Amino acid sequence: MTNRVRALAGIIVMMIREEPDGYWLELEETIASHYEEVFACFTTEGGLTRWYPVAAKVDLQPGGSIVLCWDENCTRTLTVNILEYDAGGSITWSWPIDRTETEGRLIWTVTPAVEDGAKVKLRLGPFTSDRESLLALAAEAASWRWQLCNLRTALEVKHDMRKVRPL
């Protein structure tokens, strides 16, 4: 089963897929920037801090990790493991997907779109069918939709998100 929703204020496409291992969130966004610049936003310290954390530390290899820092001194952090990495445009992070600290997979894929720049696809899951997990799925969908908007703004408008973060 697939539910598909188009965002009214942008071109973000959101889908919830039921698969054998659970429910998966999928978001797709087209960003008017070169795909290598977009992919660097998921794989490099400088790229990540353009739109998401205040600071980051990246050990870019399968089995490596990314430390996302929510303050300048890196006292509030989230460490995600790099489960898979393909320099051609795909990286998979471990990601806490619900309040029980269940670890899921956050898969980022960036592909060139000749006329439009780059297509970003986020896949997050699997979520189970219990109430808490489905609430977490809804929260993640809203949060990541907002974050993809931040990414697009940072890259297309060259807006420096580091100066306006309310963290």
C-alpha positions in Angstrom: 0.0 0.0 0.0 1.3 3.5 -0.8 -0.1 6.8 0.2 1.3 9.8 -1.8 1.0 13.4 -0.7 2.3 16.5 -2.6 3.3 19.5 -0.4 1.3 22.6 -1.3 4.2 25.0 -0.5 6.9 23.2 -2.5 7.7 20.2 -4.6 8.4 17.8 -1.8 6.7 14.4 -2.5 5.9 12.3 0.6 5.0 8.6 0.6 4.4 6.1 3.4 5.1 2.6 2.2 4.1 -0.6 3.9 6.8 -3.2 3.2 7.4 -6.7 4.7 9.7 -5.3 7.5 7.4 -2.4 8.4 6.4 1.1 7.3 8.8 3.4 5.5 8.8 7.2 5.1 9.9 8.4 1.7 10.4 12.1 0.9 11.6 13.4 -2.5 12.8 16.9 -3.2 14.3 18.6 -6.3 16.9 21.1 -5.5 18.3 23.6 -8.1 22.0 22.9 -7.2 24.7 20.6 -8.6 24.2 17.1 -7.3 27.8 16.9 -5.9 27.1 20.0 -3.8 23.9 18.5 -2.6 25.4 15.2 -1.8 28.2 16.9 0.2 25.4 18.2 2.5 25.0 14.6 3.8 28.6 13.5 3.8 30.8 16.4 4.9 31.1 18.6 7.9 30.8 21.8 5.9 27.9 20.5 3.9 26.0 19.3 7.0 26.4 22.5 8.9 25.0 24.5 6.0 21.5 23.2 6.8 21.2 20.9 9.7 23.5 20.8 12.8 25.5 23.7 14.3 28.7 21.6 13.9 29.5 18.1 12.7 32.3 15.5 12.8 32.4 13.0 9.9 34.3 9.7 9.5 33.1 9.0 6.0 33.3 5.3 5.5 31.1 2.3 6.0 31.5 1.6 9.8 32.4 5.2 10.4 30.1 7.7 12.1 28.8 11.3 12.0 28.5 13.3 15.2 25.8 15.9 14.8 26.4 18.8 17.3 23.4 20.9 18.4 25.5 23.6 20.1 28.9 25.2 19.2 30.8 23.3 21.9 29.4 19.9 20.9 28.0 19.2 24.3 24.6 18.2 22.9 25.2 15.6 20.2 23.7 12.7 18.3 26.1 10.1 16.8 24.8 8.2 13.8 26.7 5.3 12.3 27.4 5.2 8.6 25.9 1.8 7.6 26.5 2.2 3.8 28.3 4.7 1.6 28.5 5.0 -2.1 30.4 8.0 -3.4 28.2 8.0 -6.4 25.3 9.5 -4.4 24.0 7.3 -1.5 24.7 7.2 2.2 22.8 5.3 4.9 22.9 6.5 8.5 21.6 4.7 11.6 18.8 6.7 13.1 16.7 6.6 16.3 13.1 6.2 15.0 11.0 6.2 18.0 10.9 6.8 21.8 12.1 3.3 22.6 15.4 4.1 20.9 14.7 1.6 18.1 17.4 2.1 15.5 16.3 2.4 12.0 17.9 3.3 8.7 18.0 6.8 7.2 18.9 6.4 3.5 19.9 9.5 1.5 20.1 9.2 -2.3 21.1 12.1 -4.5 20.9 11.9 -8.3 21.5 14.4 -11.0 18.5 15.9 -12.6 19.9 17.7 -15.7 17.3 20.4 -16.0 16.4 20.8 -12.3 19.7 20.3 -10.5 19.5 17.3 -8.1 16.9 15.0 -6.7 17.1 14.1 -3.1 15.4 11.0 -1.8 15.1 10.2 1.9 14.0 6.8 3.1 13.5 6.3 6.9 12.3 3.1 8.6 11.2 0.6 9.3 8.5 1.6 11.7 6.2 -0.9 13.3 2.4 -0.8 13.3 2.0 0.0 17.0 0.6 3.4 18.1 3.9 4.8 19.4 5.8 3.9 16.3 3.2 5.4 14.0 3.2 8.6 16.0 7.0 8.7 15.7 6.6 8.1 11.9 4.3 11.2 11.7 6.7 13.3 13.8 9.6 12.3 11.6 7.7 13.0 8.4 6.9 16.6 9.6 10.5 17.2 10.9 12.2 15.9 7.8 9.9 17.7 5.5 10.9 20.9 7.3 14.6 20.0 7.2 14.5 19.4 3.4 13.0 22.8 3.0 16.0 24.2 5.0 18.4 22.3 2.7 16.7 23.7 -0.4 16.8 27.2 1.0 20.5 26.9 2.0 21.5 25.7 -1.5 19.1 27.6 -3.8 18.9 30.9 -2.0 22.3 30.6 -0.4 20.7 31.4 2.9 23.1 30.8 5.7 21.1 28.6 8.1 24.0 28.8 10.7 23.0 32.4 11.5 19.4 31.8 12.3 19.1 28.5 14.1 17.0 28.7 17.2 18.9 25.9 18.9 
